[in-house]
Amino acid sequence: MKLNKLISAILLTACAGSASAASSLGLSNYQLTGNFALDTLGGIGLEASAVTYARDRNSLFFVGDEGLGVVEVSLTGQTLGSQAFNWAGTGSTNNDAEGLTYLGNGELVVVDERPQIAYKFTYSAGGVVALNNQPKVAITGSTTSVGNVGTEGISFDPRDGSFYSVKQDNPAQLRRSTLDFQVGFGTASTSVLFAGASSVFGLNSLSDVQTLSPIDRLAGTEAANNLLLLSLDSRQLVEISSTGQILSSFDLSTLTTQAIEGVTVDASGNIYLVAENNGTSFPNSRLFVLSSTAVPLPGAVWLFGSALAGFTALRRKKA
């Protein structure tokens, strides 16, 4: 009878853990598992401001906010290739590449922060892409510069083709868009989901956004609708629900004094962050990897089953 009660208690705990996992990624279960210097590459690799995971390549792409180009690296930060940006004809005054997201089949979207223009292009290692000749769209419908408080991050949701983006501050905004990229200019349908004049979600600014829908274990669960929000000023990574509820958080001040400006996730749920170089103390941009310490439910059930089998065999032997 005591064994039956023990089994019931463990199963109830497992079910509760499953329900929690189905509604949240659980940032409190994450810890630092990787810290890698990124190559400077003549300046292209400096001031890393955005990062994105390419599922069909199992690699990462990142850009620096000087807008010199895009770099492909392994999941441990080794350079795989790069492509330069040519901004001629775009009208950009700062070439401030702050948002980056991967669409698939080598296609990426990069966002110029101040005019909030998104450019879609195909990656070609060693090449140069003329951004003005690529399909593009103004995320808000306007190309008027909003200064150095514009679009800081963008994330593609492969389930429906929509895009989430964040505006840094004054006001800080979380937005959802349908973007029709066209050569010349396409059209955008953008809704502001949440906004704050001085802060939003308790964060003093918004630096990047990442949808959790690409994580395999969250497919079909409520958690797949959640978002990660990165705040440089607050030095926080938070997970929010589709209704704006804060579900979990991670204190980034424990990682580095460098400015962490970009976040992405891979299919296994690992989190990748990029930080700018910072003077002589940190001459390279860096890649940080966070991984969950929680045992997924199937693994937990397997461990429980193995332990139970051993316990039962021991009882029989004693009997």
Secondary structure, 3 states (H helix, E strand, C coil): CHHHHHHHHHHHHHHHHHHHHHHCCCHHHEEEEEEEECCCHHHCCCCEEEEEEECCCCEEEEEECCCCEEEEECCCCCEEEEEEEECCCCCCCCCCEEEEEEEECCEEEEEECCCCEEEEEECCCCCEEEHHHCCEEECCCCCCCCCCCCEEEEEEECCCCEEEEEECCCCEEEEEEEEECECCCCEEEEEEEEEECCCECCECCCCEEEECCCCHHHCCCHHHHCEEEEECCCCEEEEECCCCCEEEEEEHHHCCCCCEEEEEECCCCCEEEEECCECCCECCCEEEEEEECCCCHHHHHHHHHHHHHHHHHHHHHHC
